[in-house]
Amino acid sequence: MTTVLVIGATGQVGRLVVEEALGRGLSVRAQSRDAGRARGVLPAGAEVVQASPASAADLRPLVEGVDAVVLTHGGDVDGRGGVSFYETVLAVLEALEAGTHVSLMTAMNTSRSAGRSRYGFVEWKRRAERLVRVSGHPYTIVRPGWFDYQGPGDRRIDLRQGDTVTGRPGVDRRHIAQVLLEGAAVPSGARRTVEVFSTTGAPVTDYEALFAATRADEPGALDGVLDANNVPLTDEPASVQADIARLRR
């Protein structure tokens, strides 16, 4: 992997993805709606490109030649209840060349229906996850715990699966960035849906082993391999069902 595109590059996690990628010697394209602001907050060395993340036409020049796209855009930043989050993922998938890895940050409890979750935007994150899984692209879906709620000694990445964790388990934002990037870089990171937290212990250095200890999703499956609270596809909006049918590979 030599080149990555970061969608949502100026956000809390996106900035760290850019930093981590540059630190690994990667070429970084950073998408932003406001290039001037992005250049003021992102590290030198990132190629900042102004584009609408929800426009496949705008994104096509950005994704050309990249090995991976890392999506860290917000969930409900414009009052649309998460629809924009979904539209961005859809646009990226429509713009991408075959074989490009997609690393997508969503949230805990994404597999649950709105009736079992506190936040409606989680519905759209689940729908976006489903688009990625059926698209045929290699992918890593990352569901982080609570940002910055980790303890002072929590230096180790803790990956789990099944979307069953409750409460407010913490995660270092830099750990999220590392998992998103390394999921695209190591072979065992492909076709993974994981929850990420921070725990006590030495920092992870072998990411191949970290991901190899998890289970891959079934090829073409709608949901994470160990998710237990899945919503039937027939319960999704007709437009989402149509998008899934169109993108399925």
DALINHU-V816318 format. One record per backbone hydrogen bond with DSSP energy under -1.0 kcal/mol. NH is the residue of the N-H (numbers start at 1). CO is the residue of the C=O. E is the energy in kcal/mol with one decimal. If there is no record, write none. Layout:
BEGIN
[[NH/CO/E] [NH/CO/E]]
END
This chain:
BEGIN
[[4/27/-2.5] [5/68/-2.3] [6/29/-2.8] [7/70/-2.9] [9/31/-1.1] [11/8/-1.5] [15/11/-2.1] [17/13/-2.2] [18/14/-2.3] [19/15/-2.3] [20/16/-3.0] [21/17/-2.6] [22/18/-2.5] [23/19/-2.4] [24/20/-1.1] [25/22/-1.8] [26/21/-2.4] [27/2/-3.2] [29/4/-2.7] [30/47/-3.1] [31/6/-2.5] [32/49/-2.0] [38/34/-2.3] [39/35/-2.4] [40/36/-1.0] [42/38/-2.3] [46/43/-1.4] [47/28/-3.1] [49/30/-2.6] [51/32/-1.7] [55/52/-1.3] [59/55/-2.0] [60/56/-1.7] [63/59/-2.2] [66/63/-1.9] [67/3/-2.5] [68/3/-1.2] [69/101/-2.5] [70/5/-3.1] [71/103/-3.2] [72/7/-3.0] [83/80/-1.2] [86/82/-1.6] [87/83/-2.6] [88/84/-2.1] [89/85/-1.8] [90/86/-2.5] [91/87/-2.4] [92/88/-2.4] [93/89/-2.3] [94/90/-2.1] [95/91/-1.6] [96/92/-1.7] [100/97/-1.5] [101/67/-2.1] [102/138/-2.3] [103/69/-3.0] [104/140/-2.3] [105/71/-2.3] [106/142/-2.8] [110/107/-1.1] [112/109/-1.2] [116/113/-1.8] [122/119/-1.4] [123/120/-1.7] [125/121/-1.5] [126/122/-2.3] [127/123/-2.1] [128/124/-2.1] [129/125/-2.5] [130/126/-2.2] [131/127/-1.8] [132/128/-2.0] [133/129/-2.4] [134/130/-1.9] [140/102/-2.3] [141/192/-3.1] [142/104/-3.1] [143/194/-3.0] [145/196/-1.8] [146/169/-3.0] [148/171/-2.4] [149/146/-1.7] [154/151/-1.6] [155/153/-1.7] [156/199/-2.8] [158/197/-2.9] [160/195/-2.5] [171/146/-2.2] [176/172/-1.4] [177/173/-2.1] [178/174/-2.4] [179/175/-2.4] [180/176/-2.5] [181/177/-2.1] [182/178/-3.1] [183/179/-2.1] [185/181/-1.0] [186/182/-2.4] [189/186/-1.8] [190/187/-1.4] [191/139/-1.4] [192/139/-1.5] [194/141/-2.8] [195/160/-3.1] [196/143/-1.8] [197/158/-2.3] [198/170/-2.2] [199/156/-2.9] [210/206/-1.7] [211/207/-2.4] [212/208/-2.1] [213/209/-1.2] [214/211/-2.1] [217/191/-3.3] [221/218/-2.3] [227/224/-1.3] [235/232/-1.8] [236/233/-1.7] [241/237/-2.3] [242/238/-2.2] [243/239/-2.1] [244/240/-2.6] [245/241/-2.2] [246/242/-2.2] [247/243/-2.3] [248/244/-1.7] [249/134/-2.4]]
END
